[in-house]
Amino acid sequence: MPELPAPDYPAEVRARLEADAKEVIARYPDSRSALLPLLHLVQAEEGHVTRTGIRFCAGQLGLTTAEVTAVSTFYSMYRRRPGGDYQVGVCTNTLCAVMGGDAIFEELKEHLGVGNDETTEDGAITLEHIECNAACDFAPVVMVNWEFFDNQTPESAKRLVDDLRAGRTVAPTRGAPLCTYKETARVLAGFPDQRPGAVEATGGAGPASLAGLRLAKGEALPGHGADHVIAPRTAGPDNPAGPAAKEGE
């Protein structure tokens, strides 16, 4: 539990956050459902969820600070202490690990002089190992403020963090242009990204994932002849192409 009572925001900050919170809460039939985006909103203000942010969310939603604290400490996307402008996450789940993710993480720790969930002295980088990024086609994957940097090596990952620390422009492999952690938190709170080209930027799954999706739907892959290689998932007793028909053959 956070130490109470928590200090309040300065008047001008509180007025601005209250206006934003009112907009967020209006999106939901039950105000309690707005807690997750409100936590992102206060994180966008200070870079992590502070005691003041917890108090603010509780007051806006009619919850206790204990209820808000329970949620904010459950989800890993909410920081509990100050961190860097760029959250650099290295996937160390099975496929990324065997493809080089473990090596990347170990070399970045040495290169940056920090451990897991620690921040460099200049306040630029917070390093963490993370679970699956759902981008196995591009393993090993590094994420910076939740943007993808695919097919990384220890050398490319070290260049990436060096560029971030030097203030050089860094472009994700796919997805929106990179922004700071606080700016990312505001987008996650549900506010539009006003930067030119940010909304238009996109990036899809890799060929291997799309092939698996087509097979799961029972569709043939391009160049393989038949329209379907297996029965569609919707097939049933009333569908001659379904599993029931095959069992009766």
MOBEL-V565336 format. One record per residue. N is the residue number from 1. PHI is phi as a letter, one per 40 degrees, with the letter a starting at -180 (999 if undefined). PSI is psi in degrees with one decimal (none if undefined). NEAR is the number of other C-alpha atoms within 8 Angstrom. Layout:
N|PHI|PSI|NEAR  N|PHI|PSI|NEAR
This chain:
1|999|137.4|4  2|c|152.0|5  3|c|135.8|6  4|b|154.1|5  5|c|147.4|4  6|c|148.1|8  7|c|157.2|6  8|c|162.6|7  9|c|153.6|7  10|d|152.3|6  11|d|-43.7|6  12|c|-33.9|6  13|c|-43.7|8  14|c|-40.6|9  15|c|-40.9|8  16|c|-43.8|8  17|c|-35.0|10  18|c|-39.2|9  19|c|-42.8|8  20|c|-41.8|8  21|c|-38.8|11  22|c|-40.1|8  23|c|-41.4|8  24|c|-47.6|13  25|c|-33.3|10  26|c|-14.5|8  27|c|-13.0|7  28|b|141.0|9  29|c|-27.2|6  30|b|120.0|6  31|d|-29.8|10  32|d|-28.2|7  33|c|-14.5|9  34|c|2.1|13  35|c|-45.7|11  36|c|-51.6|8  37|c|-31.8|11  38|c|-34.7|12  39|c|-38.0|15  40|c|-37.8|13  41|c|-48.1|13  42|c|-28.3|13  43|c|-33.1|17  44|c|-23.4|14  45|c|-43.5|8  46|b|-1.9|9  47|g|-8.1|12  48|a|168.7|14  49|c|107.1|16  50|c|172.5|10  51|c|-36.7|11  52|c|-41.1|11  53|c|-39.5|11  54|c|-44.1|13  55|c|-41.1|11  56|c|-49.3|9  57|c|-42.5|13  58|c|-43.2|13  59|c|-37.7|9  60|c|-28.9|9  61|b|-0.9|10  62|g|31.9|6  63|b|167.1|11  64|c|157.6|8  65|c|-27.0|9  66|c|-41.6|7  67|c|-43.1|9  68|c|-40.7|13  69|c|-40.9|11  70|d|-40.4|8  71|c|-44.0|8  72|c|-25.7|10  73|c|-7.5|9  74|c|-40.9|6  75|c|132.3|7  76|c|-14.2|6  77|c|-6.8|4  78|b|121.1|12  79|c|144.5|11  80|b|-10.0|8  81|a|166.5|7  82|d|147.5|7  83|a|-173.1|13  84|c|170.8|12  85|c|-24.8|11  86|b|119.1|12  87|c|109.0|15  88|b|111.2|12  89|b|126.8|11  90|b|121.6|14  91|c|124.0|16  92|b|20.9|14  93|c|174.1|9  94|d|-58.1|6  95|c|-47.7|10  96|c|-37.6|15  97|c|-48.8|13  98|c|-20.9|8  99|c|-3.7|8  100|h|-0.5|11  101|c|-41.1|15  102|c|-41.9|10  103|c|-40.6|9  104|c|-46.5|12  105|c|-44.2|12  106|c|-41.1|8  107|c|-34.9|10  108|c|-37.9|12  109|d|-45.6|12  110|c|-41.8|8  111|c|-40.0|7  112|c|-16.7|7  113|g|32.3|8  114|b|163.1|10  115|b|-172.4|8  116|c|134.0|8  117|g|32.7|8  118|b|158.7|10  119|b|140.8|12  120|c|156.8|12  121|c|-29.1|5  122|c|-1.4|5  123|g|14.3|10  124|c|-42.5|12  125|b|130.4|16  126|b|124.0|15  127|b|137.2|15  128|a|150.8|12  129|c|140.4|11  130|b|159.4|10  131|c|-176.8|7  132|d|131.1|8  133|c|4.2|8  134|f|39.9|4  135|b|43.2|10  136|c|-24.5|10  137|d|-28.5|9  138|b|20.7|9  139|c|145.1|13  140|c|144.7|16  141|b|137.8|17  142|b|139.6|13  143|b|138.8|13  144|b|115.4|12  145|f|40.0|12  146|g|14.2|6  147|b|145.4|11  148|c|135.9|12  149|b|103.6|12  150|c|162.2|10  151|f|51.1|8  152|c|158.9|11  153|b|166.8|9  154|d|-38.1|12  155|c|-45.5|6  156|c|-34.7|8  157|c|-38.2|12  158|c|-37.6|11  159|c|-38.8|8  160|d|-50.9|9  161|c|-32.2|9  162|c|-41.4|8  163|c|-41.3|11  164|c|-43.7|13  165|c|-29.4|9  166|c|-5.1|6  167|g|14.9|6  168|c|151.7|7  169|c|130.5|6  170|b|128.7|8  171|b|125.2|6  172|c|158.4|11  173|c|-37.0|7  174|a|162.4|11  175|g|-171.5|10  176|c|156.2|12  177|d|150.2|9  178|c|141.6|10  179|b|176.9|7  180|c|166.9|9  181|c|-42.0|13  182|c|-42.1|12  183|c|-39.1|9  184|c|-41.9|11  185|c|-36.2|12  186|c|-39.0|13  187|c|-42.4|10  188|c|-23.2|9  189|c|-12.2|13  190|h|14.7|8  191|b|141.1|7  192|c|146.3|5  193|c|112.4|7  194|c|-2.5|5  195|c|141.4|5  196|d|129.5|5  197|g|-6.5|8  198|c|-41.8|10  199|c|-36.2|8  200|c|-25.0|6  201|c|141.0|10  202|a|176.6|8  203|a|131.1|6  204|b|-174.7|5  205|c|160.7|8  206|c|169.7|9  207|d|-38.9|7  208|c|-41.9|7  209|c|-41.8|9  210|c|-34.9|9  211|c|-43.3|9  212|c|-37.3|8  213|c|-43.5|8  214|c|-40.2|11  215|c|-38.9|12  216|c|-30.4|8  217|c|-4.8|8  218|g|13.3|12  219|c|147.8|12  220|c|152.4|12  221|c|153.3|8  222|d|135.7|5  223|g|5.7|4  224|b|16.2|6  225|g|-90.7|6  226|c|152.1|6  227|c|-36.0|6  228|b|142.6|9  229|b|-19.3|9  230|a|166.5|7  231|c|140.8|10  232|d|155.6|10  233|c|-25.4|7  234|c|-5.6|5  235|c|146.4|12  236|a|-161.7|10  237|d|-31.7|9  238|c|0.3|6  239|b|110.1|8  240|d|-23.1|9  241|c|-0.7|9  242|c|177.4|14  243|d|-35.3|10  244|c|-38.7|9  245|c|-38.2|11  246|c|-37.0|8  247|c|-30.1|6  248|c|-6.4|5  249|c|none|4
